[in-house]
Amino acid sequence: MLRSGGQWLRGLRLPRFPPRGTPGRPRSVCSREGEGNPPSSAETQWKDRAETVIIGGGCVGVSLAYHLAKAGMKDVVLLEKSELTAGSTWHAAGLTTYFHPGINLKKIHYYSIKLYEKLEEETGQAVGFHQPGSIRIATTPVRVDEFKYQMTRTGWHATEQYIIEPEKIQEMFPLLNMNKILAGLYNPGDGHIDPYSLTMALAAGARKYGALLKYPALVTSLKPRSDGTWDVETPQGSVRANRIVNAAGFWAREVGKMIGLEHPLIPVQHQYVVTSSIPEVKALKRELPVLRDLEGSFYLRQERDGLLFGPYESQEKMKVQDTWVTNGVPPGFGKELFESDLDRIMEHIEIAMEMVPVLKKADIINVVNGPITYSPDILPMVGPHQGVRNYWVAVGFGYGIIHAGGVGKYLSDWILHGEPPFDLIELDPNRYGKWTTTQYTEAKARESYGFNNIVGYPKEERFAGRPTQRVSGLYKTLESKCSMGFHAGWEQPHWFYKPGQDTGYRPSFRRTNWFEPVGSEYKQVMQRVGVIDLSPFGKFNIKGQDSIRLLDHLFANVIPKVGFTNISHMLTPKGRVYAELTVSHQSPGEFLLVTGSGSELHDLRWIEEEAVRGRYDVEIKNVTDEFGVLGVAGPHARKVLQKLTSEDLSDDAFKFLQTKSLKFSNIPVTAIRISYTGELGWELYHRREDSAALYDVIMNAGQEEGIDNFGTYAMNALRLEKAFRAWGSEMNCDTNPLEAGLEYFVKLNKPADFIGKQALKQIRAKGLTRRLVCLTLATDDVDPEGNESVWWNGKVVGNTTSGSYSYSIQKSLAFAYVPIELSQVGQQVEVELLGRNYPATIIQEPLVLTEQTRNQLQKNGGKDKM
């Protein structure tokens, strides 16, 4: 039995170690490599002007200072309230891994590891970097499926990753009990690093390139100035900064409150255990790979001649430091720990002893229980904050050591070049809003911590903290009829069930209980008429004497005429697709802009900042929460809606992409003739309090036509068949509009010099290297989701972006990026799904013509073309 100080562990509550107020040494038990006093310059220098002030001296803040200074920025100042690494950095377990289920976060991990490999040579500071690799253990068939799912999402990245058999696992980790092990996911180059030494090496590099790291320097006040600069006040004096970056770790909430922001962050307690020397470990000829037992929910690595073991308890047992949220972080807390509580992790200790039997005879020499900061979804918040000029954040790092290097580089590039180097909207601090309450944050942090090692399914839903205050007017009407999905605080129907159908949440890597109901919803829209709740759309009103000039500068498309709508894209200066919106010109100089739910504040920030930068005389208002949206689509949509209004809805009177203000059964509505399904349809914008009444009159009016509901899963299948692109999948800050097939929406010959225009001309002149294509696949019970590897001639040549089952041809359908030379219709490739390569064929898009195109061809006598 695992023991502590010669006593048997079971039932024993250990004293806290090290005691509160004593700086601990958790990683290497005795001392850290390279630890020493900071150079005197950190104490004596001061600057009253800075290009960038970074608040917080943990590994993330110091990494940003290093990268900005190395890239040539002058006057980089980092302010730390006590000493470098105080907070969460100093006691971290220091794990480093190439693995991440997110697509572009793999790039962050990859850059971090490559940086850490050469940092000692660059700075002369030892970092204590060990790279024995890591193995994730699968002990269930569904976990093996997850490994296969992750393999196809890694194949088109630089990261090395392999599925290995039990025999190879035992060879690499001979101390394992192999009884339950089915497979392993192996990443060469993974390992662990000394967080203190890492931070000191980054600090040495930052100083070498000219940054000032000042500590102790407590920030007491942040004062914004009318020109966008900041006065940052400390007891040592004031610094005027062109921008500030909040990298204050678990102090980030306090920093945010200085300027009226409530960052959704909460400290949680995380424990790990360090053992004394174990003879079997000492006898090994090479260091053990880091082990992650996913069912046991713990990590384990070698620590000198012993082992270090860290579990993630269930959400019921884990401990949130909620008093820090209500009362603030204790003023003197910096390099202290909480009292250990091994009873809380005993279940995991017993699983670990079964998996690694030598633990049963080991002595505990250290228990570390320290605070780490969680956001609701466990991902950090990185980037500029909407609504506050020149205020950036790098906060909420549950895994700060592996993220520090990559995030420092990512933010540095963004700050210096005016756009993110690649898409990471999942880290956008603006994914949260006023709906993100403290209660929600705590509930989600508990869930996220407890779910650290659960199976990561496609289309995953997590239910803690739901619903928020952000529900549409239809929530109560629809909640018992459908499976809801979570979209930026909103609840939105994913699919609907009928009596007798399986209504449970049944996540799977294969087709599951929603497959047949979604097929019925697809037919509903194609053959009759359906209604969908689209209220989560982000919605902005823009008006003013410069509104047309602003939008002409922001968007690559022309500005629509009054009474009409178009699809428009905001591009970055390098010609990448920052956002896609519908732009409706409602009255002269007054516009309604609509974007996807997950892009609401992401897009609003870009628009607002450009308006300020160009001194445009406009009024911008976010009306997302004020208005609900219903979509009505299908061949009978016009017939149903015509019953409710005296306004002529005929094709001649209400044209495609036209917008009008009218009333349905005396309910005021802004109607736009557009539908993401590609079928005849309207989007109906109305006061949120009118949603239920409007829904009821539409459903009642459509009884004769067989009206029914449909959800976002069916809409996705419909839009893919019409070859409609989706922002975040087919286009984002990793793609340009030409390779994404968006030429129709980009008017390079319009007079306005829109953002990205010159870069796009250069891209066109240089020629494309890849192109988005549409693929059909003959699969069995699995469909593409997006981000799978595309193979040709035995090599990975591209990746899918999104996919679904096509209910019209009864095959799988996907978008994919492939090299330009492989982009011709009829080209054969393969798509990897769950460990198997399925034949795929590039087809002429769209698979199904839109209703508008079908009608046009019919009018022109083109039935043969159809």
Number of C-alpha atoms within 10 A of each C-alpha: 17 20 19 20 14 11 12 14 20 15 9 13 13 16 11 16 19 20 14 14 13 12 15 20 17 24 24 15 15 8 11 18 15 17 12 9 6 15 11 8 12 16 14 9 10 16 14 13 18 22 16 26 26 27 28 35 31 28 33 30 33 34 29 31 33 27 25 26 23 18 14 13 19 16 19 26 27 28 27 25 20 19 18 26 26 22 26 26 27 26 26 26 25 21 23 27 23 26 23 16 13 14 17 17 21 21 21 22 25 26 22 23 26 14 15 21 16 11 20 19 12 14 18 12 21 18 26 19 22 18 20 20 21 30 27 23 25 23 19 14 11 14 21 21 20 19 25 21 21 26 23 23 22 24 23 19 18 11 17 16 20 18 19 16 13 18 14 13 22 14 10 18 20 16 17 19 16 16 10 12 19 18 23 25 23 23 22 17 22 25 25 26 23 26 28 26 24 30 26 26 27 28 29 22 25 26 21 14 20 19 26 26 30 24 19 18 21 17 20 13 15 20 13 19 12 8 8 14 20 25 19 22 17 17 11 12 12 19 21 22 23 19 21 26 24 22 30 26 31 27 26 23 23 17 23 17 12 14 14 10 15 18 25 26 26 28 27 24 20 22 26 25 21 25 26 20 17 17 13 12 20 14 9 13 7 11 20 23 26 25 22 23 21 19 16 21 20 22 23 23 23 22 20 17 16 21 21 23 23 23 26 23 24 18 18 10 13 19 18 23 18 15 12 16 18 9 8 13 18 10 7 9 14 22 21 23 26 19 20 24 18 21 16 17 19 16 13 21 25 18 16 25 18 15 19 17 17 20 23 17 15 23 22 22 17 24 26 27 25 23 26 24 28 30 24 26 17 22 19 25 27 26 25 25 20 21 14 15 22 20 21 22 25 29 32 31 25 21 21 25 28 27 26 27 29 26 27 25 23 23 25 24 19 15 19 13 12 12 19 20 16 16 21 20 20 18 19 23 26 24 19 19 16 12 13 20 17 18 12 18 21 25 18 24 27 27 22 22 24 19 18 18 18 13 18 18 16 14 12 13 14 13 12 16 19 16 15 16 13 19 19 24 22 23 19 11 12 17 14 12 16 19 20 23 20 18 15 22 23 23 24 25 23 21 24 26 22 10 7 6 12 13 17 11 13 13 17 18 21 17 15 14 17 21 14 14 19 24 18 16 26 26 19 22 29 21 14 19 28 28 25 22 28 21 29 26 23 25 26 20 17 21 21 17 14 17 21 21 16 23 23 19 22 23 27 29 24 20 20 19 14 17 17 20 24 19 21 23 23 25 27 23 18 20 24 25 27 25 22 24 21 18 23 26 25 21 14 14 16 19 25 20 23 22 23 21 20 22 24 23 23 22 22 22 19 17 18 18 16 17 21 13 9 10 11 17 15 20 15 17 14 15 15 20 17 14 22 27 25 21 24 32 29 25 19 21 24 19 15 22 22 15 15 16 15 12 16 11 15 11 11 8 10 16 15 18 19 22 23 20 15 16 16 19 15 10 16 16 21 18 24 24 23 25 21 21 27 25 25 23 28 26 23 28 22 22 17 18 14 16 23 17 14 23 19 13 17 21 20 11 18 21 11 9 17 14 24 18 21 30 24 21 21 28 22 20 24 27 21 27 27 20 22 20 20 17 19 23 17 25 24 22 22 18 21 25 21 22 22 20 17 17 13 10 17 21 15 18 11 13 10 18 15 22 21 22 24 15 17 22 13 12 17 12 9 9 12 13 11 19 21 25 28 24 27 24 22 15 20 11 11 17 22 24 19 19 25 27 26 26 23 16 9 8 12 19 19 25 25 26 23 21 25 24 29 22 19 15 12 12 15 22 29 28 28 28 24 24 15 15 10 19 19 16 14 13 14 18 23 22 29 25 25 21 16 12 16 16 18 24 20 21 18 13 16 14 18 18 16 22 19 16 14 17 15 12 15 14 10 9 11 12 11 7 8 12
